[in-house]
Amino acid sequence: MDFQLTDDQRALRTGMRELLERRFPRTRLRAVVDGGAVRGDGGAVRGGELDRALWRELGAAGLFALRVPESAGGVGLGLPEVVLAFEEAGRALLPGPLVATELAAGLLGSLAAGAARGETVVTALDEGGAPVEHLASADVVLALGSRAVEVIPAAEAVRSVEPMRSVDPATPLHRTTPRRTRLDQTEQTDRPERTDRPERTDQAGPGRSGLAARLRREAALLTAAQQLGSASRTVELAVDHAKRRTQFGRPIGAFQAVQHLCAQMLVRAESARSVVYAAAVTEDPGDIAAAKLLADEAAVHNARDCLQVHGGMGFTWEADVHLHLKRAWVRAGQWQSAAEGEEELAAGLVSTVERCL
């Protein structure tokens, strides 16, 4: 089996990188972090607010419609291609609820069409109580229950959450409490169906009880892809700094201790890459859990080692290294934590052993 990228996949990755370098360069990232960004339409972007013009351009480029069938106006590709695109988004530290919007674009109805075009910003609320990102900039919230999936207006969701301090200045968060979707509650208590509950997706309900679980797995994989992109970028930053920074008349990259740090960073990133790419092909729950675990570890530890290579200046606000570390911390707690991933892998091992007995 050949796991090398095809020419089309390489072209997709290159095109996504060029788009982000043109529309979201480092200067734009720093402006977002420092609170002085300017929207694509010329207006000012307040702290944590999404640039709608950039979001629509991403939609026009097909980022959110990569898996939408061509018959429905999408690109008609698969999960491996989405992983490649999201890896580039992670590399550029592109802010926004990218994962939730991509998931919404794959559902049915008007929500999917708006999300695919980048006209509707969708964030997600998980029943486990994880923080909700970019809620103030979202139009709707994709609420994932134990089995059902609901679409809730963002204005309604805001009333039941409160802002919380985010370690990442480009990712505003809101604190929630563990919840069940209203459809889950109705099924559990066998109450008559309410007519005033928020809209639910056409694919939700008892007959499609696997939808929420599938969306969670896909979200974990796409988050792992972003972590992979960040881990790879910090390798580049560390190596570039080690080549340029001199000490005792020599580039610090000539010292063995620095070489070891950079080598370990590369090993983490490439190990995570192989597992993330494989999980995109198999879509196996265990493979996705392993991908998220390794990608989280690579992103966090690579950012820490990159700080070490940069020395004292790596901790300064002007350097970009701390932004990768902060974003990696936030993503590590999204969709599938380390404990949840370990439980998934353990359950898979137990199941395998039982089948062999």
JOQUI-V758689 format. One record per helix or strand. SS is the DSSP state (a for helix, b for strand). FROM is the first residue (numbers start at 0). TO is the last residue. Records with the same first field share a line. If there is no record, write none. Layout:
BEGIN
SS->FROM-TO ; FROM-TO
END
This chain:
BEGIN
a->6-22 ; 25-33 ; 51-59 ; 69-71 ; 78-90 ; 97-104 ; 109-116 ; 134-136 ; 153-157 ; 181-188 ; 205-207 ; 210-243 ; 251-253 ; 255-281 ; 284-314 ; 320-331 ; 337-355
b->37-37 ; 43-43 ; 121-125 ; 131-132 ; 139-143 ; 148-152 ; 161-163 ; 172-174 ; 199-199 ; 245-246 ; 249-250
END
